[in-house]
Every structure is written in structure tokens, then in C-alpha cells.
Amino acid sequence: MRADSRLARLGLWLRAHQGQIRALQWLVVAIYLVLLILPALLPLPPAQASLLDSLNGIAQMLFWGLWWPGVILSVLLFGRLWCGLLCPEGMLSEWASQCGRGRRAPDWLRWPGWPLLAFVLTTVYGQLLSVYQYPRPALLILGGSTVAAMAVGYAYARNKRIWCRYLCPVSGVFGLLARLAPLHYAVDRAAWDAPPSRKVIAINCAPLIDIRRMDSASQCHQCGRCAGQRDAVQWAWRQPGQEIITLRPEQTRGWEVALLLYGLIGTAGGAFLWSSSTLLLQAKQGLAGWLIEHEQALWLLDDTAPWWLLTHYPQLNDSFSWLDGALILAYIALAALALGSWAWAWLAAAARLLQHDWRARQRQLAYCLTPLAGLTLLLGLSLTSFSQLRGLGLALNWRGWLQGGLLLAGLLWSLQLAWAQLAGLPRRRRALLLYAPAPIGIALVWLGLLFGA
Ligand code: SF4
């Protein structure tokens, strides 16, 4: 395989410049630690202060307004390049594993449900602590995750990223979104198996991929270390979403589908929806009124829980009561169940129409919802970015067009992937009609959130 494209040559360049990449990673680690730790040590700015008036506000803008939406967008565009080249947590975990115990990763750690569980727990916990607004919750959640990543790196394997492969709360989400990306490391199996024309130098694939058999960008961190290996691996373009169109039943994973439906679409959707829900507000007012009137369980209205359990900033008039916390939990759980099960039911109906043994087909079709799930995640994170920009006095008249356009793009892309995936099957049109309510229903919920319809 000749490196006959610019991209392939860039892959070889990355392989040859791992030292510089490592230096860049240390720089990102330094910026990350400053933005994470310093604001948590400083007093909170007053409620009316501009975001640009304090390190707190600047860190908040960089982390939640720029960094996270930027990372999600980068995974959709470039695959997990972020993980391989810039992620401070992955880098620190691999660094810790260089000088660690090097033990074999135990079976419990390889449980495939961790990405779903970790994503749901961190998302919900973040909402209870108002992680987008305050620095101490950010330090606790992001910093805690980094410390855990280093501890796992220190304990297990040598020069690897066990944390990223099995435990990172966003690794499963990134793995899903990377399947859509137009960039991947393509492996020519025949060239790999052929006798090498020159000495083969062993490489270290930190996320433990069997490169010879790699046929998905899902787990690849796009670090470039294997570019040109045995003249069989090169960085290459592909049609966006091609991996999902050609997905085979044995390439689907039940836990990954559960993460997509009940985590990315359901839990993340509920987490973005609750703060603007009039239903939740009415439920809270009704319940609080009932408790006061009947003098029952008045402790539920107490808002003195510590900040690491529930949002507690009385000086800014922003504290959650136990009732607030319970209702937020209930709302997110119900939204996750409703959105996930809505999609699951329509996918099942479409799959049953196509074949008797329908479960594998249902999983294949579920992956077609990835564009809508990814773009709604981006939309949800951008709500914070836009509210920050509005707080700086920017008009943002184009905001609705951008958000509506992204939502429509996610919906159409999800429909197109399913149509392409079903090519050649009998009853294709009817199956698409049964599949379509899944993405359309999710898009309508988001339309309501974005435009108050
Ligand atoms: S397969 Fe492994 S070594 Fe190759 S680019 Fe992906 S993460 Fe890096």
C-alpha cells in the first residue's frame, strides 16, 4: 500500500513525530489543570458579573461553551483524533501505566456495560450539581475522572489506555460517533499478511486494538502510531456514515445500542430538557404546596444539602431542595425511558417486518440513529455556549437557523443511513416508514425544546 494521498502522508508524519505530539499533550494537560483547579480555589463571582470578569467565568466558557461542543464536533468530523492527540485524561492514564504495576486487566473491568453506566451516572450527577455553572462540581467530576483514569493506568497493563478502552464515561459515546466520521485508518489485510519487505518494528496501540483485523473507527484513537505498518495501514477518507451503512450483524453490540438509545438519546436528552420543562415546574409547585398544606415531609423542601450532593450556592440564590433533586432524577429517568423506548419500539417494528430473526436487524437499524443522537448532543451542549454568548451581549439572530439546520441535518442523515442500509431488501419502503417515527419523534421533542413549540 503506497502512501499516495496527502492524508496518508500526514498519517506517516504523525507516526514520525510522536515526541512532538507528546509535548503538545503535556501542554494541554497544563491548560486543563489550570482551568480545572484554579477557579475552584477562587471565590465565586457575584451573580451579575460578566463571564469575562473572572477566571471562573473564562474557565466556564472554555470548558462548557467551547471545549465540549468542540470535542463532539471533532469526533463527528475526524473520528477520535481528540483521544489520540489531545485528550489530557487519556494521555495521563497512558503515562501512569508506563511506570505502573502492569497487572492484567481483570474481567470485571472489561464488562461492556461500563460506558453506559458511567455516562448515565456522570450526566445525572453533573445535573444535580449544576456542573456547567460552578467550578467545584467541575473539579469533582472531571478531576475525579482524571484521578481514576491515572489510578487504573497505574494498576493495569503497560503503556496502554485501559481506562479509555473500558471505563471512560465518554468513550462509548465517542465510539458511536466515530463510526460516522469520514476519516479512519484503513487496513489492507492482504498486505498485512504478506511477507514484509523490510524489518517490522513493533508498535504500541494504546487502546489495545487488533490492528490486523480492524474494520471500524469506533475504538481507534487515530494516534497515527500504526500508519504505514507492514505497508498495510494508512489514514484514509471514506464516505461519512459508510461504516453504519455496511454494518454486519456480528459487528453490532447490544450494550452500545443501549448506550445510544437510553444514554445518548434518552439520558442526555432528559438532562438538557428538564431545566426548561413547565411540566416539571408545575409538578414541583404542586407537590411543594401539598406538602406545606398537609404538613408532611417538610424536610423535602430543605435546601441545605452540601454542594457535592445537590447544587448549593445560597449567596447566589441558587440551591436545590431535596424535592428539586428527586424531581430532576425522576424527570431524567422518565425522559430516558420514554425517548429510548419510543425509538426501540419503532426499530423493532421495522425489523420484524424485514425478517423473522429480527433482533440483529433491530440493532443494525439502531446505529442509523447515531447522526441525530450526535447532533442533538451537540445542540444540547451549544445551549450553554449560546447562553454564555448572550450574557456577553451578542445578539445571535442566526442561532435558530443554525440549531434548526443541525436538527434537520441529523434527522435527514438518520433517514438516509437507514434507507442505504436496507438497500436490496424486500419491503424496504415499508420498513423505512416504520423506522421513520423513531428519529422524527426525537426530533420533534428537540424542536419543542429549542423553539418552545
Ligand atoms: S489502531 Fe491503534 S495505533 Fe493505530 S491509529 Fe488507531 S489507536 Fe493508533
Residues whose N, C-alpha, C, O or C-beta is under 5 A from the ligand:
A	BS01	SF4	Y185 N204 C205 A206 I209 I211 C220 H221 Q222 C223 G224 R225 C226
